[in-house]
Structure formats: C-alpha cells, structure tokens
C-alpha cells in the first residue's frame, strides 16, 4: 500500500529528493501518487515531522 502525507506536512521538501520513483508532488501540502509509489519508505524515514505514513 502506498504511503500518504498527513496534515502535519510543513512542505519542507526533504522527502522529494528521497523518492526513487518521483511519486511526490509539491504544493501547499505535498502528496504522493499511489500509482507511482513503490512503498519503499524512504520518504517516511526522511520526514522531519513524521508526517508520512503507510496508507
């Protein structure tokens, strides 16, 4: 199951560089495309606010 970004996201951008399949989109709140996400967890490990969780 793909990871999701919760409301705790501060849009810092740390996760974007960690995603090997470029599934994360920028915005006021970032989002993860579930069709691209390979559930590797790299983004969740990098998130300083622990706002990325398994969906």
C-alpha positions in Angstrom: 0.0 0.0 0.0 1.3 3.5 -0.9 2.4 5.9 1.7 0.4 9.1 2.3 1.3 12.6 3.6 -0.7 13.7 6.6 -1.8 17.3 7.6 1.4 17.6 9.7 3.4 18.2 6.4 5.2 21.5 6.5 6.2 21.3 2.8 9.9 21.4 3.6 10.8 19.3 0.5 13.0 16.8 2.4 11.0 13.8 1.1 11.1 14.8 -2.6 14.8 14.0 -3.0 14.4 10.7 -1.3 11.8 9.2 -3.6 13.4 6.9 -6.2 10.3 7.0 -8.4 9.4 10.7 -8.2 6.0 9.9 -6.8 5.8 13.1 -4.5 4.3 16.3 -5.8 4.9 19.7 -4.4 2.2 22.1 -3.2 0.8 23.7 -0.1 0.7 20.2 1.3 2.8 17.6 -0.6 1.1 14.5 -2.0 2.2 11.0 -3.0 0.9 9.5 -6.2 -0.3 6.0 -5.2 0.1 4.7 -8.8 3.9 5.6 -8.7 4.7 4.8 -5.0 6.6 1.6 -4.6 6.2 1.6 -0.8 9.9 1.7 -0.1 9.6 4.1 2.9 12.5 6.3 2.0 10.3 9.4 2.2 8.9 8.5 5.6 12.3 7.9 7.0 13.5 11.3 5.8 10.4 13.3 7.0 11.4 15.6 10.0 7.8 15.9 11.2 6.9 12.2 10.8 4.0 13.2 8.5 4.4 10.4 6.0 2.7 7.1 7.0 1.6 3.9 5.4 -1.7 4.4 3.7 
